[in-house]
Amino acid sequence: MNEQPYSPLLNELREAFSPDEFSFDFEKYSKDETQEETHKPSLIVIPKDSKKIKTLIRIATKYNVVITPRGAGTGTTGGALPTHGGICLSFENLSKIIDLDPMNRTIVVEPGVITKTIQTESEKINLFYPPDPASLAICSIGGNVAENAGGPRAIKYGVTGDYVLGLKGYYMNGESFSYGGKVVKDVSGYDLKKLLVGSEGTLAIITEITLRLIPKPIENQLLVIEFKTLKTALKSLALISKHGLRPCSAEFIDKQCIAIAKTLKTPFIGIKNITGYLIYFDFDGDSKKNVSTQAIQCIDLIQQYNPLSSQLINTPLEQENWWSFRRSMSTLLKTYAKSKVSHDIVVPISNLPSTMDAIQNLSTKKITVLGYGHLGDGNIHVNVLNINANESDWKIAITNISEKLFRLALDQAGSLTGEHGIGLTKKRFLSWQFSETDISIMKQIKRAFDPKGLLNPGKIFD
Ligand SMILES: Cc1cc2nc3c(=O)[nH]c(=O)nc-3n(C[C@H](O)[C@H](O)[C@H](O)COP(=O)(O)OP(=O)(O)OC[C@H]3O[C@@H](n4cnc5c(N)ncnc54)[C@H](O)[C@@H]3O)c2cc1C
C-alpha cells in the first residue's frame, strides 16, 4: 500500500480499530467470483464491532475516501470489487447470530453470517429459512440481502427479500437507521427496507438483519427426470402445474452441461447414464405419504412426454449428491473451459423454450454457450465457455455474445438479471432496460442516501 496520501486517515483508523481488524491480503480482497476483474483496495478493514462502522464512515468521509462493503466475495457481477480503491469494509468478523426466536419465528443476525448456518440453526428448532442460493455454504446473508439472492426454492417460497423483516445499519452521514423488526406487517411510510434489499451495497451499510422463518416442512421427495428434447423438459413444469402439483424446486440442466461434467472426475455417480436434459422436481410436505403421492402423480403425468428416465431419489445422501451436482455446475464448467463468463438473465417461464433455443444458437466453433438454472422462475444461468479461442477473439466474442444475450432477454419480456445483480459488469446495459427518467430517479435515490458518492461508486450506474 502507498501509505503517503492515506497517512492521516490511517492514523485515525489505527486509533479506532485494533491491528487484527486490518488485513493486508490485497490479493484476496481484489477479487470476488467475477471472471476477469481485479481491483485493489488501498485499505482493508474487518471490524469486530458493528458500532465502529460509524467511526469508519466519519473518517472516510472526512478524507473523501470511498468505502466498498464486502460480504463473502462470492458475487459474480463485481459488486464487492473496490473499483475506486479506498477502503474495503469486510463483514467477516460480524458473524454472530444475535437472536433466534421461536415465538415470533424470527432470527436476528449480523451480516457476515454464512447463509447455510442460518438454515442449520433454524432447523434445530424446526423452523425453516427457505432461500437457498447455490453458494449457500460460502456466501453471507449481508451479500444475499444486498443482492436479493434467490435459489431453487424461489418457485414456492420466494427469494431473500421475502424474508427480510428488519434492517439496521448506517447511512453515509454516519447516522444509524433501524427499519422494521420482528413485526410481520408494517406499512409505515415508504418501505426503505425493501429499497435496501437488492441495492448492491450502494445506498447504505447493513449491520443487522431480522429474518422471517417458517415451520420446517417435515418431508421431501426429489425426483430426477431425463427428457430427450429440451422443449418437453421445459414444458414439464407447466404440465404438472396444470394438474395442481406445486414443487418446492424445479431446476433444469442442459444435456451439454451433463456431457461436460461426465468428462471430468467428479463424485456424481447418478449422471453416469444420463444422455438427455435433466429436470429436478422436489416436493415437500407434512408427511412421507403426501410427498410420495405428489412425486408419483408427477411421474404419471410426465409419461405423455416420453421421458428417457425418471428416478425417485430416496435417501438424504443420494439427494445431497444430486443437489451437489446441480450446485457445482458453475464450478464444473469453469474447470472445463479455458475461461468462462456467466450471466443470469430471467424471462417469463412461458418464454423459456424460445429463449433457450436462441441461446443455443449463440455457440460458435470455438465458444460454447449453454444454460441451466431455475425452471421454476425462468432464471437461466447462461455460461459462455472459451473452448479454444485465442485471447483477442475471446474478448470480442464475449462482448458480442453478451450484447445478443441481453437483447434476447429483453425481447423475451425478461430482465438483465434475475439474482446476481447489475454490479460492475452489466451496468452498461442498464439503459437497455430502463428509460432515462427511470435511471435518473435511481440516481436521485443514490444521491439522497449517499450525497458524496463515497459508498461503492461505479456500481449499477456511473
Ligand atoms: C458457485 C456460485 C453459485 C452461486 N449461486 C447463486 C444462486 O443460486 N443465487 C444467487 O442469487 N446468487 C448466487 N451466486 C452469487 C452470490 O453467491 C450471491 O450474489 C451472494 O448473495 C453474494 O453474497 P456474498 O456474501 O458473497 O457478497 P459479496 O459478493 O461479498 O457482495 C455482494 C454485494 O453485496 C454488498 N454487500 C455485502 N454485504 C453488505 C452489507 N453488510 N451492507 C451493504 N452491502 C453489502 C457488496 O457491496 C456487493 O455489492 C453464486 C455464486 C457462486 C460463486
The ligand as an SDF file (V2000), in Angstrom:
LIG
                    3D

 53 58  0  0  0  0  0  0  0  0999 V2000
  -20.8250  -21.1160   -7.2840 C   0  0  0  0  0  0  0  0  0  0  0  0
  -21.7530  -19.9360   -7.0800 C   0  0  0  0  0  0  0  0  0  0  0  0
  -23.1150  -20.1510   -7.0710 C   0  0  0  0  0  0  0  0  0  0  0  0
  -23.9840  -19.0730   -6.9020 C   0  0  0  0  0  0  0  0  0  0  0  0
  -25.3260  -19.3150   -6.8700 N   0  0  0  0  0  0  0  0  0  0  0  0
  -26.1810  -18.3050   -6.6520 C   0  0  0  0  0  0  0  0  0  0  0  0
  -27.5870  -18.5480   -6.5880 C   0  0  0  0  0  0  0  0  0  0  0  0
  -28.0600  -19.6740   -6.7160 O   0  0  0  0  0  0  0  0  0  0  0  0
  -28.3980  -17.4900   -6.3820 N   0  0  0  0  0  0  0  0  0  0  0  0
  -27.9090  -16.2260   -6.2140 C   0  0  0  0  0  0  0  0  0  0  0  0
  -28.7020  -15.3070   -6.0040 O   0  0  0  0  0  0  0  0  0  0  0  0
  -26.5880  -15.9650   -6.2990 N   0  0  0  0  0  0  0  0  0  0  0  0
  -25.7180  -16.9690   -6.4870 C   0  0  0  0  0  0  0  0  0  0  0  0
  -24.3730  -16.7150   -6.5410 N   0  0  0  0  0  0  0  0  0  0  0  0
  -23.8720  -15.3310   -6.4190 C   0  0  0  0  0  0  0  0  0  0  0  0
  -23.5110  -14.8950   -4.9700 C   0  0  0  0  0  0  0  0  0  0  0  0
  -23.2360  -16.0090   -4.1460 O   0  0  0  0  0  0  0  0  0  0  0  0
  -24.6410  -14.0590   -4.3950 C   0  0  0  0  0  0  0  0  0  0  0  0
  -24.7790  -12.8560   -5.1130 O   0  0  0  0  0  0  0  0  0  0  0  0
  -24.4750  -13.7170   -2.8990 C   0  0  0  0  0  0  0  0  0  0  0  0
  -25.6440  -13.1050   -2.4640 O   0  0  0  0  0  0  0  0  0  0  0  0
  -23.2820  -12.8310   -2.6200 C   0  0  0  0  0  0  0  0  0  0  0  0
  -23.0430  -12.8750   -1.2310 O   0  0  0  0  0  0  0  0  0  0  0  0
  -21.6080  -12.5060   -0.6270 P   0  0  0  0  0  0  0  0  0  0  0  0
  -21.7050  -12.5930    0.8480 O   0  0  0  0  0  0  0  0  0  0  0  0
  -20.5600  -13.3280   -1.2490 O   0  0  0  0  0  0  0  0  0  0  0  0
  -21.4990  -10.9950   -1.0730 O   0  0  0  0  0  0  0  0  0  0  0  0
  -20.3470  -10.2120   -1.8410 P   0  0  0  0  0  0  0  0  0  0  0  0
  -20.0880  -10.8490   -3.1590 O   0  0  0  0  0  0  0  0  0  0  0  0
  -19.1950  -10.0200   -0.9570 O   0  0  0  0  0  0  0  0  0  0  0  0
  -21.0640   -8.8230   -2.0700 O   0  0  0  0  0  0  0  0  0  0  0  0
  -22.1810   -8.7120   -2.8910 C   0  0  0  0  0  0  0  0  0  0  0  0
  -22.7370   -7.2880   -2.7940 C   0  0  0  0  0  0  0  0  0  0  0  0
  -23.2710   -7.0830   -1.5190 O   0  0  0  0  0  0  0  0  0  0  0  0
  -22.7590   -5.8810   -0.9620 C   0  0  0  0  0  0  0  0  0  0  0  0
  -22.7430   -6.1040    0.4870 N   0  0  0  0  0  0  0  0  0  0  0  0
  -22.2850   -7.1950    1.1300 C   0  0  0  0  0  0  0  0  0  0  0  0
  -22.5030   -7.0780    2.4400 N   0  0  0  0  0  0  0  0  0  0  0  0
  -23.1100   -5.8800    2.6390 C   0  0  0  0  0  0  0  0  0  0  0  0
  -23.5680   -5.1690    3.7930 C   0  0  0  0  0  0  0  0  0  0  0  0
  -23.4740   -5.6720    5.0220 N   0  0  0  0  0  0  0  0  0  0  0  0
  -24.1210   -3.9350    3.6230 N   0  0  0  0  0  0  0  0  0  0  0  0
  -24.2580   -3.3990    2.3880 C   0  0  0  0  0  0  0  0  0  0  0  0
  -23.8270   -4.0330    1.2590 N   0  0  0  0  0  0  0  0  0  0  0  0
  -23.2690   -5.2540    1.3950 C   0  0  0  0  0  0  0  0  0  0  0  0
  -21.4130   -5.7030   -1.6250 C   0  0  0  0  0  0  0  0  0  0  0  0
  -21.0030   -4.3430   -1.6490 O   0  0  0  0  0  0  0  0  0  0  0  0
  -21.6960   -6.2140   -3.0140 C   0  0  0  0  0  0  0  0  0  0  0  0
  -22.2580   -5.1940   -3.8080 O   0  0  0  0  0  0  0  0  0  0  0  0
  -23.4750  -17.7600   -6.7410 C   0  0  0  0  0  0  0  0  0  0  0  0
  -22.0840  -17.5630   -6.7420 C   0  0  0  0  0  0  0  0  0  0  0  0
  -21.2410  -18.6270   -6.9200 C   0  0  0  0  0  0  0  0  0  0  0  0
  -19.7600  -18.3760   -6.9120 C   0  0  0  0  0  0  0  0  0  0  0  0
  1  2  1  0
  2  3  1  0
  2 52  2  0
  3  4  2  0
  4  5  1  0
  4 50  1  0
  5  6  2  0
  6  7  1  0
  6 13  1  0
  7  8  2  0
  7  9  1  0
  9 10  1  0
 10 11  2  0
 10 12  1  0
 12 13  2  0
 13 14  1  0
 14 15  1  0
 14 50  1  0
 15 16  1  0
 16 17  1  0
 16 18  1  0
 18 19  1  0
 18 20  1  0
 20 21  1  0
 20 22  1  0
 22 23  1  0
 23 24  1  0
 24 25  2  0
 24 26  1  0
 24 27  1  0
 27 28  1  0
 28 29  2  0
 28 30  1  0
 28 31  1  0
 31 32  1  0
 32 33  1  0
 33 34  1  0
 33 48  1  0
 34 35  1  0
 35 36  1  0
 35 46  1  0
 36 37  1  0
 36 45  1  0
 37 38  2  0
 38 39  1  0
 39 40  1  0
 39 45  2  0
 40 41  1  0
 40 42  2  0
 42 43  1  0
 43 44  2  0
 44 45  1  0
 46 47  1  0
 46 48  1  0
 48 49  1  0
 50 51  2  0
 51 52  1  0
 52 53  1  0
M  END
$$$$
